[in-house]
Every structure is written in C-alpha cells, then in structure tokens.
Amino acid sequence: MKEENQMGDEYDKSYVEPIVNASRPGTLAGLSLTVLRFSADDPLILRLVLIIGAIMFLLSSFFIFFYSIYPARRVLWTGTAATFLLGLLCSILSSVILLILV
C-alpha cells in the first residue's frame, strides 16, 4: 500500500504539478483578455496595456511550466519572475487607466 502511495506522489510531482503551477498565471491572462473583450470602446492605450499584460502572463505560464519540469534551469525561474511581475504591473496600470477615464 505504501508503494502505491509513493508512485501516486511521484506521478503527481512529475506530471500534475507543472500543469497546476502554469494554470495560475494562465488564469490571470484569461482575466486580462476578458476585460479586453468588454473594453472594445475604450482608448487604444488601455487595450494595448491589457494585451501586453495578457502576453506577459502567458509567457509566465510557459516559463513556470518548464521550470517545474527542469528546476535546475535558472533562466526559467528568472523568466517566470520577470514576466509575472510585468503582467502584474500591466494589470495595475490598466486599473489606474480605467479609474482615470471613468
């Protein structure tokens, strides 16, 4: 019984964990694209910031997915952190733009 549990943990660690890790920034990208969809009449600068934010979150998802598989690659962790922070910055900037315009 103990061996089956260890096999399940190894399976989760190697296959499920990268997908779960990548889904978090992917959700934020989806939220940015949803806001973009409903802001069709808003200024171009707001749409550009939302698009850039969504792209940064998607890149962060890819970086964190591959970092979960290859944890020794430091450049993947750096890419994850940089793109995630840029995505957050774009989200904050788009919120400020919406507050100023509305």
TAMOWO-V188084 format. One record per residue. N is the residue number from 1. SS is DSSP state (@ for helix, = for strand, . for the rest). PSI is psi in whole degrees, 0 to 359 (* if undefined). Layout:
<<N	SS	PSI> <N	SS	PSI>>
This chain:
<<1	.	320> <2	@	323> <3	@	322> <4	@	320> <5	@	321> <6	@	322> <7	@	321> <8	@	320> <9	@	320> <10	@	320> <11	@	313> <12	@	316> <13	@	318> <14	@	334> <15	@	320> <16	@	321> <17	@	317> <18	@	324> <19	@	318> <20	@	317> <21	@	319> <22	@	339> <23	@	337> <24	@	305> <25	@	334> <26	@	325> <27	@	319> <28	@	324> <29	@	318> <30	@	321> <31	@	320> <32	@	319> <33	@	329> <34	@	316> <35	@	320> <36	@	321> <37	@	323> <38	@	358> <39	.	45> <40	.	332> <41	.	359> <42	.	167> <43	.	160> <44	@	322> <45	@	321> <46	@	317> <47	@	321> <48	@	318> <49	@	319> <50	@	320> <51	@	315> <52	@	319> <53	@	317> <54	@	319> <55	@	319> <56	@	318> <57	@	322> <58	@	318> <59	@	321> <60	@	322> <61	@	315> <62	@	316> <63	@	315> <64	@	330> <65	@	310> <66	@	332> <67	@	325> <68	@	330> <69	@	318> <70	.	77> <71	.	347> <72	.	346> <73	.	104> <74	@	328> <75	@	331> <76	@	320> <77	@	319> <78	@	317> <79	@	320> <80	@	310> <81	@	314> <82	@	313> <83	@	325> <84	@	317> <85	@	322> <86	@	322> <87	@	319> <88	@	319> <89	@	317> <90	@	322> <91	@	316> <92	@	317> <93	@	319> <94	@	325> <95	@	319> <96	@	318> <97	@	318> <98	@	320> <99	@	324> <100	@	320> <101	@	335> <102	.	*>>
